[in-house]
Amino acid sequence: MGLTPVAGSHRVREGAAYVLREAAPLVAVLAFPVAMVLALAIHAASPAAPGLAPAATPDDGFRFEQVGVGVKRLIDDGAGHRPGDRSFIFEPDREVVAFEPDGSVLLCCKAPGLILTDTSKTEIHRLGDEQPVHRWDDGTHQLQDAVDMAVAPDGTVWVTGRKLASLDADGWTIWRERSGGKVIEIGDDRAVWTDASGKTLKVLRIRGSGRHTFTPGDGLPRVTREWDPGITGIATTPDGSVWVGVSGTTAKRSGGGLLRYDGQRWKVVRPLGRGIDAHAEGVTAAEDGTLWVYLSRNAPKSADGSRRVSYLASFDGTDWTVLDEDDGIPHDGIPRHSARERNAPTILMEAGADGRVWLTPIARGYCRRLMSYRDGVTTDYLDTDYLDTDYLDDACIHDFEVAADGKAWAIVEQTGRREGDDWRTDLYVVEP
């Protein structure tokens, strides 16, 4: 049985429709601010992409211990966190440091505190924030052995080590399941470059969702990586060039040297002059586009590598300028290419906006020392003989980055003089 319309109901419907038509503009005007308030509330409650969330300005609320002129050690970041302490196997935790686009400091990859408290979890931590940017299960991602980290302009975090992976708002993307790469460089075109070498030299480029691995078939030298360091650094310059530093056993046998990719082909560049081969121990580019390369080669009449000489070369886009030890540049204290020292770590390099070049030459015990060079003066900032503390016995650099204000933030693997602190990892800030 159908429903019988109530008398006059069509008039009610017509009246309601008239009211809605006349009132619609007013309702829209009143509803707009309400909708905006709701949208802002939802946005504030939703999780933000890594690198894009507001964060404390570096140093805000941080507690430091002053240990030397311009040198201080992080005690607490205001959120109760600091780099990891010693592990149960008496080896320092491996950590790397990077800056987000807003200047916030990121640490990866061990969770703060004793690793015995949580052996299955690892995290990326932003200094000054209580909650980690991201935490994951080591058994799934195996990213805890990070050796380098970089942050793209859009906030995407890139980590290389046992694997090559990126972290954005959608989570992790694994780009290489097995990666022995040690360096990541992000160019002005947002292309990501990293070492992908195995038994032969390989360079991986990732741009957007595409990737390409450059091999000897693309013009790279036919190099056998008999041992590390292999690729020691990657840098990009404003002209679109990609520079790759290569080091190995001997310059001629292993193809050690400086490589340049101009977008079309690879070529070997010899900053010391035509026909003079040298190992490129480190490569970096300054904000003004100047390329800096740390080079080493056998001293004359020292073919066995027992005496190495070091050079610091710069390229302004047209000409090379080469400085040697007589100019006061830091000297690498290890004959890095002899069979005895084949496992010496690579030299890290950064160029500050003030013209200062930061680098980590190797001292005794394969220990990286944080030094800088400018205008003929070399400074060793963590020389324990000159620090005003009874805490340090030795300090080795695992990773460092130079901030926009010229300060260097360094992950320091160190031995301490206090009982119970034989091994630990700390974060130091050095202001030249």
C-alpha positions as CSV (number, residue, x, y, z in Angstrom):
1,M,0.0,0.0,0.0
2,G,1.4,3.4,-1.0
3,L,1.7,6.4,1.2
4,T,-1.1,9.0,0.8
5,P,0.4,12.6,0.6
6,V,-0.7,15.0,3.4
7,A,-2.8,17.9,2.1
8,G,-0.7,21.0,1.5
9,S,2.7,19.1,1.8
10,H,3.7,20.3,-1.7
11,R,3.5,23.9,-0.4
12,V,5.8,23.1,2.5
13,R,8.3,21.6,0.1
14,E,8.2,24.6,-2.1
15,G,8.7,27.0,0.8
16,A,11.7,25.0,2.1
17,A,13.3,25.1,-1.3
18,Y,12.8,28.8,-1.5
19,V,14.4,29.4,1.9
20,L,17.4,27.2,0.9
21,R,18.0,29.1,-2.4
22,E,17.9,32.5,-0.7
23,A,20.0,31.4,2.3
24,A,22.7,29.5,0.5
25,P,25.1,32.4,0.0
26,L,24.9,33.3,3.7
27,V,25.4,29.7,4.8
28,A,28.5,29.4,2.5
29,V,30.0,32.6,4.0
30,L,29.4,31.4,7.6
31,A,30.6,27.8,6.9
32,F,34.0,28.9,5.3
33,P,35.7,29.9,8.5
34,V,34.4,26.9,10.4
35,A,35.8,24.6,7.6
36,M,39.1,26.4,7.8
37,V,39.4,25.9,11.6
38,L,38.5,22.2,11.2
39,A,41.1,21.7,8.4
40,L,43.8,23.3,10.5
41,A,43.0,21.1,13.4
42,I,43.1,18.0,11.3
43,H,46.4,19.0,9.8
44,A,47.9,19.7,13.2
45,A,46.8,16.3,14.5
46,S,48.1,14.4,11.5
47,P,51.7,13.0,11.3
48,A,54.0,15.1,9.3
49,A,56.6,13.9,6.7
50,P,60.1,13.5,7.9
51,G,62.1,16.7,7.6
52,L,59.0,18.9,7.2
53,A,57.7,19.1,10.8
54,P,58.5,22.2,12.8
55,A,61.5,21.6,15.1
56,A,63.5,23.5,17.6
57,T,66.3,25.7,16.3
58,P,69.6,23.9,16.9
59,D,71.0,24.7,20.4
60,D,67.5,25.7,21.7
61,G,67.2,24.0,25.1
62,F,70.4,21.9,24.5
63,R,72.9,21.5,27.4
64,F,76.6,21.3,26.5
65,E,79.8,20.8,28.3
66,Q,82.5,23.2,27.1
67,V,85.7,21.2,26.6
68,G,87.9,23.6,24.7
69,V,88.1,26.8,22.8
70,G,85.1,26.7,20.5
71,V,84.5,23.0,21.3
72,K,81.6,21.6,23.3
73,R,80.0,18.2,24.0
74,L,76.3,17.6,24.0
75,I,75.0,16.5,27.4
76,D,71.3,16.6,26.7
77,D,69.1,18.0,23.9
78,G,66.2,19.0,26.1
79,A,64.2,16.0,25.3
80,G,66.3,13.6,27.3
81,H,68.3,12.2,24.4
82,R,71.9,12.0,23.4
83,P,73.9,9.8,21.1
84,G,74.4,6.1,22.2
85,D,76.6,4.9,25.0
86,R,79.0,1.9,24.8
87,S,77.6,-1.4,23.6
88,F,78.1,-4.8,25.3
89,I,80.7,-5.8,22.8
90,F,82.8,-2.7,23.8
91,E,82.6,-1.2,20.3
92,P,81.2,2.3,19.8
93,D,77.8,2.6,18.2
94,R,77.9,3.7,14.6
95,E,76.0,7.0,14.1
96,V,75.8,9.6,11.4
97,V,74.6,13.1,11.4
98,A,72.7,15.3,8.8
99,F,70.8,18.6,8.6
100,E,67.2,19.0,7.5
101,P,66.2,21.9,5.2
102,D,65.2,24.0,8.3
103,G,68.6,23.4,10.0
104,S,67.3,20.7,12.4
105,V,69.9,18.1,13.4
106,L,69.2,14.4,12.6
107,L,71.0,11.4,14.1
108,C,70.9,7.9,12.7
109,C,70.8,5.0,13.5
110,K,71.2,3.6,17.0
111,A,68.5,4.3,19.6
112,P,69.8,6.7,22.4
113,G,71.1,5.1,25.5
114,L,72.5,1.7,26.2
115,I,71.6,-0.6,23.3
116,L,71.0,-3.4,25.7
117,T,67.7,-1.7,26.6
118,D,66.3,-2.3,23.2
119,T,68.3,-4.4,20.8
120,S,65.6,-4.9,18.2
121,K,64.7,-1.3,17.5
122,T,66.6,1.5,15.7
123,E,65.6,5.0,15.1
124,I,66.3,8.3,13.4
125,H,66.2,11.0,16.0
126,R,65.8,14.8,15.6
127,L,67.6,16.7,18.4
128,G,65.2,18.6,20.5
129,D,62.1,16.4,19.8
130,E,60.9,13.9,22.3
131,Q,59.6,11.4,19.7
132,P,61.9,9.9,17.0
133,V,61.3,10.8,13.4
134,H,61.0,7.1,12.6
135,R,61.7,3.8,14.4
136,W,61.9,0.4,12.8
137,D,62.7,-3.3,13.5
138,D,66.4,-4.1,12.7
139,G,65.4,-7.6,11.7
140,T,63.2,-6.2,8.9
141,H,65.2,-3.2,7.6
142,Q,68.8,-3.9,8.7
143,L,69.7,-0.2,8.4
144,Q,71.5,0.1,11.7
145,D,74.9,0.0,10.0
146,A,74.5,3.4,8.4
147,V,77.7,5.0,7.2
148,D,76.2,8.1,5.6
149,M,73.0,10.0,5.6
150,A,71.7,13.0,3.6
151,V,68.4,14.9,3.5
152,A,66.9,16.1,0.2
153,P,65.3,19.6,-0.2
154,D,61.8,18.0,0.2
155,G,62.8,16.4,3.5
156,T,63.3,12.9,2.2
157,V,66.0,11.2,4.3
158,W,68.5,9.0,2.5
159,V,70.6,6.4,4.3
160,T,73.3,4.1,3.0
161,G,75.2,1.3,4.6
162,R,74.2,-2.3,4.5
163,K,71.3,-1.2,2.3
164,L,70.4,2.0,0.4
165,A,67.1,3.3,1.5
166,S,65.0,6.5,1.6
167,L,62.4,7.6,4.1
168,D,59.5,10.0,3.3
169,A,55.9,10.4,4.4
170,D,55.0,7.1,2.8
171,G,57.7,5.2,4.8
172,W,60.8,3.4,3.7
173,T,61.8,2.6,0.1
174,I,64.7,0.1,-0.3
175,W,66.7,1.0,-3.4
176,R,69.4,-1.6,-3.0
177,E,69.1,-4.7,-0.9
178,R,72.9,-5.0,-0.7
179,S,74.9,-1.9,-0.7
180,G,78.5,-1.3,0.2
181,G,78.3,2.3,-0.6
182,K,79.8,4.9,1.8
183,V,78.7,8.2,0.4
184,I,75.5,10.0,-0.7
185,E,75.4,13.2,-2.7
186,I,72.2,15.1,-3.7
187,G,72.6,17.5,-6.6
188,D,70.8,20.7,-7.3
189,D,68.5,18.8,-9.7
190,R,67.6,16.5,-6.7
191,A,69.3,13.5,-8.3
192,V,70.8,11.2,-5.7
193,W,74.3,9.8,-6.4
194,T,75.9,7.0,-4.4
195,D,78.6,4.4,-4.5
196,A,77.3,1.0,-5.8
197,S,80.7,-0.7,-6.3
198,G,81.2,-4.4,-5.8
199,K,84.2,-6.0,-7.5
200,T,84.2,-3.3,-10.0
201,L,83.6,0.5,-9.8
202,K,79.9,1.4,-10.1
203,V,78.1,4.7,-9.4
204,L,74.3,4.8,-8.9
205,R,72.1,7.7,-9.9
206,I,68.5,8.0,-8.7
207,R,66.3,10.7,-10.1
208,G,62.6,10.5,-9.2
209,S,61.5,6.9,-9.6
210,G,64.2,6.1,-12.1
211,R,67.7,4.8,-11.5
212,H,70.8,4.1,-13.6
213,T,74.0,2.4,-12.6
214,F,77.1,3.6,-14.3
215,T,79.7,0.8,-15.0
216,P,82.9,0.5,-17.0
217,G,80.6,0.1,-20.0
218,D,79.5,3.7,-19.4
219,G,83.1,4.9,-19.4
220,L,84.1,4.3,-15.8
221,P,87.6,3.0,-15.3
222,R,87.8,-0.8,-15.2
223,V,88.8,-1.1,-11.6
224,T,89.0,-4.1,-9.3
225,R,88.3,-3.0,-5.7
226,E,90.9,-5.2,-4.0
227,W,89.9,-3.5,-0.7
228,D,88.4,-0.3,0.6
229,P,88.3,2.7,0.4
230,G,87.2,2.6,-3.3
231,I,85.0,5.6,-3.9
232,T,86.0,8.2,-1.3
233,G,83.6,11.0,-2.1
234,I,81.0,12.4,-4.5
235,A,80.3,16.1,-5.2
236,T,78.2,18.1,-7.6
237,T,79.0,21.6,-8.9
238,P,76.7,24.3,-10.4
239,D,77.7,23.5,-14.0
240,G,76.0,20.1,-13.6
241,S,79.2,18.1,-13.3
242,V,79.5,15.2,-10.9
243,W,82.9,14.5,-9.4
244,V,83.9,11.2,-7.9
245,G,87.0,10.5,-5.9
246,V,88.6,7.1,-6.2
247,S,91.3,5.5,-4.1
248,G,92.8,2.1,-4.0
249,T,96.1,0.2,-3.9
250,T,98.2,2.2,-6.3
251,A,97.0,5.0,-8.6
252,K,97.8,3.2,-11.9
253,R,96.8,-0.3,-10.9
254,S,93.5,0.6,-9.3
255,G,92.4,3.6,-11.2
256,G,92.7,5.9,-8.2
257,G,92.1,9.5,-9.1
258,L,89.4,12.1,-9.7
259,L,86.6,11.3,-12.2
260,R,84.2,13.9,-13.7
261,Y,80.8,13.3,-15.4
262,D,79.6,16.1,-17.5
263,G,76.2,14.6,-18.2
264,Q,77.4,12.8,-21.3
265,R,80.7,11.0,-20.5
266,W,83.2,10.2,-17.8
267,K,86.8,11.4,-17.9
268,V,89.8,11.2,-15.6
269,V,91.0,14.6,-14.2
270,R,94.5,15.1,-13.0
271,P,94.7,18.2,-10.7
272,L,98.5,17.8,-10.2
273,G,99.1,18.0,-13.9
274,R,99.1,16.0,-17.1
275,G,100.4,12.4,-16.6
276,I,100.6,12.7,-12.8
277,D,98.4,10.2,-11.1
278,A,97.2,10.6,-7.5
279,H,94.6,9.1,-5.2
280,A,91.5,11.4,-4.5
281,E,91.1,10.8,-0.8
282,G,88.2,13.2,-0.4
283,V,86.0,15.4,-2.5
284,T,83.6,18.2,-1.6
285,A,82.0,21.3,-3.1
286,A,81.5,24.7,-1.4
287,E,78.3,26.8,-1.7
288,D,80.0,29.1,-4.2
289,G,80.7,26.1,-6.5
290,T,84.4,25.7,-5.8
291,L,85.5,22.1,-5.8
292,W,87.9,20.8,-3.2
293,V,89.9,17.6,-3.5
294,Y,92.3,16.0,-1.0
295,L,95.0,14.1,-2.9
296,S,97.9,11.8,-2.0
297,R,100.6,10.0,-3.9
298,N,104.0,8.3,-3.4
299,A,106.8,10.7,-2.6
300,P,109.6,10.8,-5.1
301,K,112.0,7.8,-4.8
302,S,109.4,6.0,-2.5
303,A,107.7,3.6,-4.9
304,D,106.8,1.2,-2.0
305,G,104.5,3.8,-0.6
306,S,106.4,4.2,2.7
307,R,106.2,8.0,2.4
308,R,103.1,9.7,1.1
309,V,102.7,13.3,0.2
310,S,99.4,15.2,0.5
311,Y,97.8,17.9,-1.6
312,L,94.7,20.1,-1.3
313,A,93.5,21.2,-4.7
314,S,90.6,23.6,-5.6
315,F,88.8,24.2,-8.9
316,D,86.9,27.3,-9.6
317,G,85.3,26.1,-12.8
318,T,88.3,27.3,-14.9
319,D,91.6,26.8,-13.2
320,W,93.1,24.5,-10.6
321,T,95.0,25.7,-7.5
322,V,97.2,23.1,-5.7
323,L,98.5,23.4,-2.2
324,D,101.0,21.0,-0.6
325,E,102.4,20.4,2.9
326,D,104.7,23.4,2.6
327,D,101.5,25.5,2.5
328,G,100.4,24.1,5.8
329,I,97.7,21.7,4.7
330,P,96.9,18.8,7.0
331,H,98.9,15.6,6.4
332,D,97.4,12.2,6.3
333,G,99.5,10.2,8.8
334,I,98.8,6.7,7.4
335,P,100.4,5.3,4.2
336,R,96.9,4.3,3.2
337,H,97.7,2.2,0.2
338,S,100.3,-0.2,1.6
339,A,99.2,-3.7,2.3
340,R,99.5,-3.1,6.0
341,E,97.1,-0.2,6.0
342,R,94.5,-1.3,3.5
343,N,91.6,-1.0,5.8
344,A,92.2,2.6,6.8
345,P,88.9,4.6,6.6
346,T,88.2,7.2,4.0
347,I,88.7,10.9,4.6
348,L,85.6,13.0,5.1
349,M,85.4,16.5,3.7
350,E,83.1,19.5,3.9
351,A,83.6,23.1,2.8
352,G,82.2,25.9,4.9
353,A,80.7,29.2,3.6
354,D,83.6,31.1,5.2
355,G,86.1,29.4,2.9
356,R,87.3,27.0,5.5
357,V,87.8,23.3,4.4
358,W,87.1,20.7,7.0
359,L,88.6,17.2,6.7
360,T,89.5,14.1,8.7
361,P,93.1,13.0,8.0
362,I,94.0,9.6,9.6
363,A,96.2,9.5,12.7
364,R,97.5,6.6,14.7
365,G,95.2,3.6,15.1
366,Y,93.2,4.6,12.0
367,C,91.7,7.4,14.0
368,R,90.1,10.2,12.0
369,R,91.0,13.6,13.4
370,L,88.7,16.7,12.8
371,M,90.8,19.4,11.2
372,S,90.2,22.5,9.1
373,Y,92.4,24.5,6.8
374,R,92.1,28.1,5.7
375,D,94.7,30.7,4.6
376,G,97.7,28.5,5.5
377,V,96.5,27.5,8.9
378,T,95.5,24.0,10.0
379,T,93.6,23.5,13.2
380,D,93.1,20.2,15.0
381,Y,90.0,20.7,17.2
382,L,89.9,17.5,19.1
383,D,93.6,17.1,19.9
384,T,93.1,15.8,23.5
385,D,96.4,17.4,24.6
386,Y,94.7,20.8,24.3
387,L,91.2,20.2,25.5
388,D,90.2,21.4,28.9
389,T,88.8,18.1,30.2
390,D,89.9,15.0,32.0
391,Y,87.3,13.0,30.2
392,L,88.8,12.3,26.8
393,D,91.7,10.0,26.2
394,D,91.3,9.7,22.5
395,A,88.7,11.0,20.0
396,C,88.0,9.6,16.5
397,I,85.5,11.1,14.0
398,H,82.9,8.8,12.6
399,D,80.9,11.4,10.7
400,F,80.5,15.2,10.7
401,E,78.5,17.9,8.9
402,V,79.0,21.7,8.7
403,A,75.9,23.8,9.4
404,A,75.0,27.0,7.6
405,D,76.4,29.1,10.4
406,G,79.8,27.5,10.0
407,K,79.8,25.2,13.0
408,A,80.8,21.6,12.6
409,W,78.6,18.9,14.2
410,A,80.7,15.7,14.7
411,I,79.9,12.2,15.8
412,V,82.9,11.3,18.0
413,E,83.9,7.7,18.8
414,Q,86.0,8.1,21.9
415,T,87.7,6.4,24.8
416,G,87.3,8.0,28.2
417,R,89.4,8.2,31.3
418,R,86.5,7.7,33.7
419,E,85.7,4.2,35.0
420,G,82.9,2.6,33.1
421,D,83.2,4.9,30.1
422,D,85.9,3.1,28.1
423,W,84.0,3.4,24.9
424,R,81.2,5.8,24.0
425,T,79.8,7.9,21.2
426,D,79.2,11.6,21.7
427,L,78.1,14.6,19.6
428,Y,80.5,17.5,19.6
429,V,79.9,21.0,18.2
430,V,83.0,22.9,17.0
431,E,82.9,26.6,16.3
432,P,86.0,27.8,14.5
